[in-house]
Amino acid sequence: MRIAFCLFKYFPHGGIQRDLMKIAREALNRGHDIRVYVVRWNAPLPADLEVLQAPVSALTNHRLYERFAVWVLDHVRHHPVDLLVGLNKMPGLDVYYAGDSCYEEKARTQRGAWYRLLPRYRHFARFERAVFDRSVNTEILTISDGQTPLFRKHYDTPPRRFHALPPGIDRDRRRPADAAGVRRALREEFAVGDDELLVLFVGSGFIKKGLDRALLAVQGLPGALAQRTRLFVIGHDNAEPFRRMAARLGIAARVRFFPGRDDVPRFLFAADALVLPAYDENAGMVILEAMIAGLPALVTANCGYAHYLEAADAGLIAPLPFSQERFNAQLVALLTSQRRDDWRRNGLRRADDPNLYRLAPAAVDKLEAIAARRHRVIAFAIFKYFPYGGQQRDFLNVALACQARGYHIRVYTLSWQGERPEGFEIVVLRVAGFANHARYRRFAARLADDLAWRPAACMVGFNKLPGLDVYYAADPCFADRARARRAPLYRLTRRYRLFSRFERQVFDPQADTRVLLITPRQREPFQRCYGTPAHRFSVLPAGVDRDRQRGTDAAAVRRALRREFAVGDHELLVLLIGSGFVTKGLDRALLAVAALPDGLRERVRLFVIGQDKPRQFIAMAEQLGIGPRVRIFAGRDDIPRFLQGGDLLLHPAYSESGGIVLLEAIIAGLPVLATDVCGFAPYVLESGAGALVASPFSQAALNEALRRALEDDAQRAAWSANGVRFGREADIYGMAERAADLIEERLRGPALSA
């Protein structure tokens, strides 16, 4: 496995930096290839790691990090890896190692409102959202539980994306048998007397770790205790402001600053106390290091690992909100309490807990599991997702069936409306363009670019696109329709050239795309236009949702719906259901209702439900004099109620590859009147649940068929009973599972069964 880590700056003594090296070396020991991207590497380059320093520069850190992120993602596109793991927040990560606390929380609780107007804030807030937002799919490795609720509060991050890691202390922090000798040697080296008390402050990032608070606490020690107390500060940061502060406080002679060091364990064994009065500390590894070294500690309650200290009773916790006066008093207690030996012994007992040392193995376990799951990626492409389209519902059902088999689902789309299914990785490719064909062309290019560096095991298209492994043929043959219904000049347009090219790349005899047909009649026009080999086609069973079946409470549902929408018992409720009012023939339906005899027309209500722009059809209804009889709804979740409450489904489509609503109406006991061009039209006759208008279409024939159906109550009752019986006996519910079977076959081998 190839794992790339990215980190803004590496220096050898930072906590996140040390974690990086532990995890990277554990992964190396397991045989994985490791690459590390950095802006700066301030240490000798390791021989066993590929370290790439990004050739970027900027006047400000936030601009520098932005350019780094762009460079890294571009490099990964050309040099793919299995996982991109960030130790700083940035876009495009597969995994984020959450060593830092929630930036948004700090910006809103530790800064004024003006701070959120700065470019710096906008950058870091955007980078954090790119990791934690509900809409992305970055997995998050957490090293303490304290920050998880804050990230969820600001970003609504799903809990499943958080993976808790145990601590990862270096075992050389454990108190050795010769600890007393180490203590004497270090104190002699730095002239710390036997009667003096040595307090340690260890950590890179002096401001956020509260070094100012530590200096104030040392300055606040009473008389004799103050004179015999020394403070050693060890960390990678700019010490000059704090040296000046120590001088102002009159304690400069008792404070000594060290840069980051490799021999921190010697100081832990030689000291008498550790202080960590942090403003913000996601974990605080030094707390655990002090415990297993037998060093009592005083830390603020907001440190992620403070709970270990409290549970072990190995020191003192400074409560929040922080009080300097109270902290000063606690430092006195830490240095003078009769419980010091108890605290030391209690901390040492925890040294035998194996979970304190497991961070690196546990982290690599998680990375391997995430990579294994993402190797089982099935990618789906659909131009637009909204909850109420038939094609969209089929896509969702198939994707959920694949997910249930253990596959990771990645979805590429131009837009997504509605809820995001748990566990789906949804990639919204936002592209510009005035015309649909221009947007679809750019979408296809962006899709190919993304797949080049994040491959999927199988690419399934619900629209025709280049490079598909499987195409779900929800749409009819574009070339066939263009020749039959368009003038020759149409074939000179850019729109035609784009759609015909995309279709040819799916159906060309030399292509390898497997085609899932939703009705047998779809095959002939594709083979006629492209000569596609028969073995590449598989016909799916219909995929009706069982909640469309007629229920035992159908009569009550019917009464309730008609009462809700003021449909009288004497009125006849005609439904037209489907997104895409033009192709579904809403104009034909309006003309047919308007042509009914006066007495019958006054009893008819037409309810239209679908995701489309209704304005032109509302105007048409008004012009035909039936405006008050027509009501148009946007897509709805309660379609089964309407199927139970209606008297007839009218579906006079111009073209329709499937038309699942026909089957939904049939099994709900709703009679159907449709054009015979619909893919599922044969079911209307097979079930005996309605009538079809034959091709070539005649508006007069539709008008007459609608009149007869609405006037003949007995015929509609017979159609209804036939449809309900058909719904109980027919095999029309297995589309999603069969599609998932065929997608898995495509994953396993080159051929699908015909």
Secondary structure, DSSP 8 states (H G I E B T S, - for coil): -EEEEEEEEE-TT-HHHHHHHHHHHHHHHTT-EEEEEEEEE-S---TTSEEEE-----SSHHHHHHHHHHHHHHHHHHS--SEEEESS--TT-SEEEE-S--HHHHHHHSS-GGGGGSHHHHHHHHHHHHHH-TTS--EEEES-SSSHHHHHHHH---GGGEEE------GGGS--TTHHHHHHHHHHHTT--TTSEEEEEE-S-TTTTTHHHHHHHHHTS-HHHHHTEEEEEE-SS--HHHHHHHHHHT-GGGEEEE---S-HHHHHHH-SEEEE--SSBS--HHHHHHHHTT--EEEETTBTTHHHHHHHT-EEEE-SS--HHHHHHHHHHHHH-TTHHHHHHHHHHGGG-GGGG-HHHHHHHHHHHHHHHHHTEEEEE-SEE-TT-HHHHHHHHHHHHHHHTT-EEEEEESEE-S---TT-EEEE-----SSHHHHHHHHHHHHHHHHHHS--SEEEESS--TT-SEEEE-S--HHHHHHHHS-GGGGGSHHHHHHHHHHHHHH-TT---EEEESSGGGHHHHHHHH---GGGEEE------GGGS--TTHHHHHHHHHHHTT--TTSEEEEEE-S-TTTTTHHHHHHHHHTS-HHHHTTEEEEEE-SS--HHHHHHHHHTT-GGGEEEE---S-HHHHHHH-SEEEE--S-BS--HHHHHHHHHT--EEEETTBTTHHHHHHHT-EEEE-SS--HHHHHHHHHHHHH-HHHHHHHHHHHHHHHHHS--S-HHHHHHHHHHHHHH-S----
